[in-house]
Amino acid sequence: MVFLLLLTCPFCGGNHGNCQKRGNKYVVIYDYRDADGRRHQKWEPFVKKEDAEKFRKKIEYKKVCNAMLTPSDQTVGEFLLSWANIYGKSKWSFSMCTSSLALIRNHIIPEIGKIPLQKLQPIHIELLYNKLRTKKCSGAKGHAEQEADIPNLSSTTIRHVHTLLKTAFDKAVDWKMVESNPVVCDAPKKNKTERHIWTPEMMKQALDNIEHPVLHLAVHLAFICSLRIGETVGLTWDDVDFDHNLIHIRHTLQRVSREALEMIPEDGLTQVFPTKISGTNSVLVLKPPKTAKSSRIVYLTPALRRELMLRKAAVAKQKAFAGEEYLDFNLVFSLEDGFPVEPKLCEKWFKKWQKRTELNLPPLIFHEIRHSSATYKLLESGGDVKLVQGDMGHASAAVSVDTYAHTQDNRRRALTEKISKEFYGTSSVDDRQDQLMQILDEDPEMRKKLLEALLAENAQKH
């Protein structure tokens, strides 16, 4: 016996859905149109008749309300790569494109990439985050002597995955590919990472000890001018104004994937550098900073100005020695053949120097030189956040306040002491206690008698 219910729409006269029994199952048959307007027929099987009826009514309602989704077998992985190609061209920078594609391919697709997009549920997202919390890092960050020493993915990486998925599935809803965004959970909590800094005295020790001339200049520049590592090694001689003792920060050096280069328009690129090794998946590029605030002017100290002039003379000698083999990109930081010093290489030099030196300084990554610089400048300026914001290139003073709030601790402590003294006066309980403790510290005999009296009083109570 075949169960058949044919629905005719009173508005369009079309077939919105019918339910037929085929063998041991009930099949809902309905028509839909694809993105090109072509008409198709879809069969959805159900074991129970009531489930089939519910689905049929749902299809009928959606078609009448013009909320019908086009059925698709596209997987999550296929959708994300397609979305990245469309969305990224207008929204992403080269570095953002490189990192986003890496997140999709390395962390999302291996876990949920094969799930059909229209069958993805919120629980799949929760399970993905749980898996990523225990996933080990790979690549440069994952090198360790023992597997137990390899760190897990950072909370920052998982939050980036969350933001990417939420943005992508919001667009899937707009495109009527899914009914609702499956990313309904809150963003994973961000673990607070301790910032390491060097004091000015430590930085002076380091600069006195670093013999590598290019590394010395990089550390010196990053500290005095509060530069990011890409801004440091991306400086060109056109950026340096010796007459006015300043530097224009208008470039950053980054390694980006070739895929990102093909995907993102190259309008903003200053330079794409040739590669020494053929067949690599990435290239170095010189590009403007990410935000307008990052393009800024920073000022030189006389010592830093002298070191830059010495560097310029050294580069001139390298050019003369190498002759036609020297590729001149007008970079302040370059290798002996003119090729750029990429950020990872500078990081490697800095890490190796720290392992060799006997200064016993706290370990520091290169980017933390910038943190050290900001902390020092905020303290020296008396907490003038707006002043330091200009050097840092932060989008707003609020970013500087949130990032370097710890520099205000000494001023807040001094304010509390001032309030205590002026509010309570010299007769405050704390002041009398402090005076008593000072007397006891200076008079051992008095301290002994007081202790004996307290012990005697305690014995009487018991």
Secondary structure, DSSP 8 states (H G I E B T S, - for coil): ---EEEEE-TTT--EEEEEEEETTEEEEEEEEE-TT--EEEEEEEESSHHHHHHHHHHHHHHHHTT--------BHHHHHHHHHHHHHHHH--HHHHHHHHHHIIIIIHHHHTTSBGGG--HHHHHHHHHHHHT-B--GGGG--SSGGGS-B--HHHHHHHHHHHHHHHHHHHHTTSSSS-S--S--------------HHHHHHHHHH---HHHHHHHHHHHHHT--HHHHHT-BGGGEETTTTEEEE--EEEEEEHHHHHHS--TT-SEE---SSTT-SEEEEEE--SSTTTSEEEE--HHHHHHHHHHHHHHHHHHHHHGGG-----BSSB-TTS-B--HHHHHHHHHHHHHH--S------THHHHHHHHHHHHHHTTS-HHHHHHHHT-SSHHHHHHHSGGGGHHHHHHHHHHHHHHHH-TT-HHHHHHHHHHHHHH-HHHHHHHHHHHHHHHHHH-
